[in-house]
Amino acid sequence: MSFTVLYREGETRARCGRLETPHGSIQTPVFMPVGTAGTVKTLSPEELKRLEVEIILSNAYHLYLRPGHQLIAELGGLHRFISWDRPILTDSGGYQVFSLAELCKVTEEGATFQSHLDGSLHFFSPEFVIEIQEALGADIIMALDECLPYPSSREATRDALDRTMQWARRSKQAHQRRDQILFGIVQGGFYPELRREATLRLLEVGFEGYALGGLSVGETPSMMREVVDQVVPLLPEDRPRYLMGVGMPEDLLECVMRGIDMFDCVIPTRHARTGWLFTTFGRVVIKNAQYARDESPIDPACDCTTCRHFSRAYLRHLFMAQETLALRLNTIHNLHYYLRLMEQIRQAIREGRLAQYREEFYRMRCEA
């Protein structure tokens, strides 16, 4: 398993790379569609492959609760269980646990929480989270961290940072499978000195990849980008950098320019199910009455299956009639948009014209 930087963009920190895993190589910068419970909602694995998805993200918390990591292991591991022979990253479930703040108690040992399914009590220690992810067999796994909401006090952020560092060490010690990449997660909230401390302490532990956590928790885009600017220069050049849970198309572009290699977010798939469609000129809210007789595709510049075969009028009809096909066609389009966006960004980096691409990206939105 290896990560190689292939191209660097001279005027920014942007770079193209290749991450090798047992289930295939990944071109970076990469966007990972979210398949929380082992499925990217509304799409089959074959449809994801036709979209040229190279890696998906699943969630240890959800798979632990249902159907159970031991069952998945008995059935041959997550790849076989979901019929996906390409790379998988599993999140530790830390974000999901701590988003249930009123149902969660945190100690130095770990987190006790109530299931959102039936209210039953469960305990996640760093070691148990590694055990879950090793049973699932994902290619890339995450250490357990404590994720705080925004805003959080300096004292609470300091406490969470210290716990996250202790858990990072225990996660690394517990990790046994050599065919998995273990990422550590930088916390520290929105306090620059704490983010710096967290990064340096994590580097002392040493991981094969580094993630920026505790973002997309209510802060502004400019605050999120400031954290990326603070942390990325401290991270090693030869390790992949993963920005967790981000985000909108402009977030991806801006953070690639700041040196990020990997992204995941529910935005393209979740928004597809609410009728919010991404285009080169901005968003289309397909339920709007203005599209009732519109025979044009969602985006004339898009060559996805949805845009090649169906009009806005038909897609609006499906959505208003609450037909399942609406959600599928919308999801195909939104994921195609995100994946082509990343492909175009990689090409711009290779050709040394990322700044020019950025200008064109925003200009098309302004003109529309």
C-alpha positions in Angstrom: 0.0 0.0 0.0 1.5 3.3 -1.0 0.8 6.9 -1.8 2.7 8.7 -4.6 2.5 12.4 -5.5 2.7 12.6 -9.3 2.1 16.3 -10.1 2.3 19.5 -8.1 0.7 22.8 -9.1 3.3 25.5 -8.8 1.3 28.5 -7.6 -0.7 26.6 -5.0 -0.4 23.5 -2.7 -2.6 21.5 -5.1 -1.3 18.1 -6.2 -2.3 14.9 -8.0 -1.4 11.5 -6.7 -2.1 7.8 -6.7 -3.1 5.8 -3.6 -2.6 2.1 -4.0 -4.8 -0.3 -2.0 -5.4 -4.1 -2.1 -8.6 -3.4 -4.1 -7.2 -1.0 -6.6 -5.6 2.4 -7.1 -7.2 5.7 -6.4 -6.5 8.9 -8.3 -6.2 12.0 -6.0 -7.7 14.5 -5.4 -10.7 12.2 -5.1 -14.3 12.6 -4.0 -15.7 9.5 -2.2 -19.5 9.0 -2.4 -21.0 8.1 1.0 -22.5 4.6 1.3 -23.2 4.9 5.1 -24.8 1.5 5.5 -23.0 -0.3 2.7 -25.0 1.4 -0.1 -24.9 4.7 -1.9 -28.5 5.4 -1.6 -30.6 4.6 -4.7 -27.7 3.3 -6.8 -26.3 -0.2 -7.4 -22.5 -1.0 -7.4 -22.6 -1.5 -11.2 -24.1 2.0 -11.6 -21.3 3.4 -9.4 -18.7 1.7 -11.6 -20.3 3.1 -14.7 -19.9 6.6 -13.1 -16.2 5.6 -12.6 -16.4 5.8 -8.8 -13.0 4.5 -7.5 -13.7 4.4 -3.8 -16.8 4.7 -1.5 -17.1 5.5 2.2 -19.1 3.4 4.7 -19.7 3.9 8.4 -18.5 1.6 11.2 -21.2 2.9 13.6 -24.1 2.1 11.3 -22.7 -1.3 10.2 -22.0 -2.2 13.8 -25.6 -1.5 14.8 -27.1 -3.2 11.8 -26.4 -5.9 10.6 -23.3 -6.2 12.8 -19.6 -6.3 12.0 -19.3 -10.0 13.1 -22.0 -11.0 10.7 -20.4 -9.1 7.8 -17.0 -10.8 8.7 -18.7 -14.2 8.7 -20.1 -13.5 5.2 -16.6 -12.7 3.8 -16.1 -9.0 4.7 -17.7 -5.8 3.6 -16.4 -5.9 0.0 -18.1 -9.3 -0.6 -21.1 -8.4 1.4 -22.0 -5.4 -0.7 -20.6 -6.8 -4.0 -18.0 -4.0 -4.3 -14.5 -5.0 -5.4 -13.0 -1.5 -5.4 -11.5 0.4 -2.4 -13.6 1.2 0.7 -12.9 3.7 3.5 -14.8 3.2 6.8 -15.3 6.1 9.2 -14.8 5.2 12.8 -18.4 6.4 13.7 -17.0 9.0 16.1 -19.0 11.8 14.4 -22.2 9.8 14.6 -21.6 8.9 18.3 -21.0 12.5 19.3 -23.8 13.9 17.2 -26.0 12.1 19.7 -24.6 14.3 22.5 -27.6 14.1 24.8 -27.4 10.3 24.6 -23.6 10.0 24.9 -21.2 9.9 27.9 -17.5 10.3 27.2 -14.7 9.2 29.4 -11.0 8.6 28.9 -11.8 4.9 28.1 -14.2 5.7 25.3 -17.9 6.7 24.6 -21.1 5.1 26.0 -24.0 5.9 23.8 -27.6 4.9 23.0 -28.5 3.4 19.6 -30.6 5.7 17.5 -32.4 2.6 16.3 -33.7 1.1 19.6 -32.2 3.1 22.5 -29.9 0.2 23.5 -26.6 1.1 25.3 -23.3 0.5 23.5 -19.7 1.3 24.3 -17.0 2.4 21.8 -13.4 2.3 22.9 -10.6 3.0 20.4 -9.6 -0.6 20.4 -13.2 -1.8 19.8 -13.6 0.6 16.9 -10.4 -0.8 15.3 -11.8 -4.3 15.9 -15.0 -3.4 14.1 -13.2 -1.9 11.1 -10.7 -4.8 10.9 -13.7 -7.2 10.8 -15.3 -5.2 8.0 -12.1 -5.3 6.1 -12.1 -1.8 4.6 -8.9 -0.6 2.8 -8.7 2.6 4.7 -9.8 2.9 8.4 -10.0 5.7 10.9 -9.0 6.1 14.5 -11.7 7.0 17.0 -11.8 10.8 17.7 -14.0 13.2 19.7 -15.8 15.6 17.4 -17.3 18.7 19.0 -20.0 21.0 17.7 -19.4 24.7 16.8 -19.0 26.7 18.9 -17.2 24.9 21.7 -15.2 26.5 24.5 -11.4 26.4 24.5 -11.6 24.2 27.7 -13.9 21.6 26.0 -11.8 21.7 22.9 -8.6 21.1 24.9 -10.2 18.2 26.7 -11.4 16.6 23.4 -8.0 17.1 21.8 -6.2 15.3 24.7 -8.7 12.4 24.6 -8.4 12.2 20.8 -4.6 12.0 21.1 -4.8 9.3 23.7 -7.3 7.4 21.6 -5.0 7.8 18.5 -2.1 6.1 20.3 -4.4 3.3 21.5 -5.9 2.9 18.0 -2.5 2.5 16.4 -1.4 0.0 19.1 -4.6 -2.0 18.5 -4.3 -2.1 14.7 -3.2 -5.5 13.5 -4.1 -5.8 9.8 -1.3 -4.8 7.5 -3.6 -4.7 4.5 -5.4 -1.6 5.8 -4.3 2.0 6.0 -4.9 3.6 9.3 -5.5 7.4 9.4 -5.2 9.6 12.4 -7.5 12.6 12.8 -6.5 16.2 13.6 -8.9 17.9 16.0 -8.5 21.2 17.9 -11.6 23.0 16.9 -11.2 26.6 15.7 -8.3 27.6 17.9 -5.2 27.8 15.8 -2.8 27.0 18.6 -4.8 23.8 19.4 -4.9 22.7 15.8 -1.2 23.2 15.5 -0.6 21.2 18.8 -2.9 18.5 17.7 -1.2 18.1 14.3 2.3 18.0 15.8 1.3 15.5 18.5 -0.4 13.3 15.9 2.8 13.3 13.8 4.7 12.0 16.8 2.4 9.0 16.9 2.8 8.5 13.2 0.1 7.4 10.7 -0.1 6.3 7.1 -2.6 9.1 6.3 -3.9 12.2 8.1 -7.5 13.5 8.3 -8.8 16.9 9.3 -11.9 16.4 11.5 -14.3 18.6 13.4 -15.3 20.6 10.4 -18.7 21.1 8.7 -20.1 21.4 12.2 -21.8 24.8 11.8 -18.8 27.1 11.0 -18.6 29.4 8.0 -16.7 28.3 4.8 -14.0 30.8 5.5 -13.4 29.4 9.0 -13.1 25.9 7.6 -10.6 27.1 4.9 -8.6 28.9 7.6 -8.2 25.6 9.5 -7.0 23.8 6.3 -4.5 26.6 5.7 -3.2 26.1 9.3 -2.9 22.4 9.2 -1.8 21.3 5.7 1.6 23.0 5.8 2.4 20.9 8.9 1.5 17.5 7.3 4.1 15.3 5.6 4.3 15.6 1.8 4.3 11.8 1.3 1.1 11.0 3.1 -2.5 11.5 1.9 -4.6 14.3 3.4 -8.3 13.8 4.0 -10.8 16.5 4.7 -13.8 14.8 6.4 -17.4 15.7 5.6 -16.7 18.5 3.1 -18.6 19.6 1.0 -20.0 21.9 -1.7 -18.3 22.1 -5.1 -16.5 25.3 -4.3 -15.2 23.8 -1.0 -13.6 21.0 -2.9 -11.9 23.3 -5.4 -10.7 25.7 -2.7 -9.4 22.9 -0.5 -7.6 21.1 -3.3 -5.8 24.3 -3.9 -4.8 24.2 -0.2 -3.3 20.7 -0.5 -6.2 18.3 0.3 -6.2 14.9 -1.5 -9.5 13.2 -0.3 -13.0 14.3 0.4 -16.4 12.8 1.3 -19.8 14.3 1.8 -23.5 13.4 1.7 -24.3 16.6 -0.1 -24.5 15.3 -3.7 -26.6 12.3 -2.9 -28.7 13.9 -0.1 -29.4 17.0 -2.2 -30.4 14.7 -5.2 -33.1 13.2 -3.0 -34.5 16.7 -2.2 -34.4 17.9 -5.9 -31.3 20.1 -5.6 -29.2 19.4 -8.7 -25.6 20.7 -9.3 -24.6 22.2 -12.7 -21.7 24.1 -14.2 -23.8 27.3 -13.8 -25.1 26.8 -10.3 -28.0 24.8 -8.8 -31.3 23.7 -10.3 -34.2 23.1 -7.9 -36.1 20.7 -10.1 -39.5 21.1 -8.3 -39.7 24.7 -9.3 -42.7 25.4 -11.6 -40.4 27.1 -14.2 -39.2 23.7 -15.3 -42.7 22.2 -16.0 -42.4 22.6 -19.8 -38.6 22.9 -20.0 -37.4 20.3 -22.6 -33.7 21.0 -22.0 -31.4 18.7 -19.9 -30.5 19.7 -16.3 -27.1 20.9 -17.6 -26.4 21.2 -21.4 -22.7 20.8 -20.6 -23.2 17.4 -18.8 -23.0 14.0 -20.6 -24.4 11.9 -17.8 -27.1 9.4 -18.5 -29.7 11.6 -16.9 -28.8 14.6 -19.0 -28.5 12.6 -22.3 -31.9 11.1 -22.1 -34.3 13.1 -19.9 -35.6 16.7 -19.8 -36.1 19.0 -16.9 -39.8 18.7 -17.5 -39.8 15.0 -17.1 -37.5 15.0 -14.0 -39.8 17.6 -12.4 -42.8 15.4 -13.2 -41.1 12.4 -11.6 -40.1 14.4 -8.5 -43.5 15.9 -8.0 -45.1 12.5 -8.4 -42.8 11.1 -5.8 -41.5 8.4 -8.2 -38.4 6.5 -7.1 -36.9 7.0 -10.5 -36.6 10.7 -9.8 -34.2 10.0 -6.9 -32.1 7.6 -8.9 -31.8 9.9 -11.9 -31.0 12.9 -9.7 -28.4 11.0 -7.8 -26.7 9.8 -11.0 -26.5 13.3 -12.2 -25.2 14.8 -9.0 -22.5 12.2 -8.5 -21.5 12.5 -12.2 -21.1 16.2 -11.7 -18.9 15.8 -8.6 -16.7 13.1 -10.2 -16.2 15.1 -13.4 -15.4 18.2 -11.3 -12.6 16.2 -9.6 -11.4 14.9 -13.0 -11.3 18.4 -14.4 -9.4 19.6 -11.3 -6.8 16.8 -11.7 -6.4 17.7 -15.3 -5.9 21.4 -14.5 -3.2 20.5 -12.0 -1.4 18.2 -14.4 -1.5 21.0 -17.0 -0.4 23.8 -14.5 -3.6 25.8 -15.1 -5.6 25.4 -11.9 -5.8 29.2 -11.2 -7.3 29.6 -14.7 -9.7 26.8 -14.1 -10.8 28.4 -10.8 -11.5 31.7 -12.5 -13.6 29.9 -15.2 -15.5 27.9 -12.5 -16.7 31.1 -10.7 -17.2 33.1 -13.9 -19.7 30.6 -15.2 -21.7 30.9 -12.0 -21.7 34.7 -12.0 -22.8 34.9 -15.7 -25.7 32.5 -15.0 
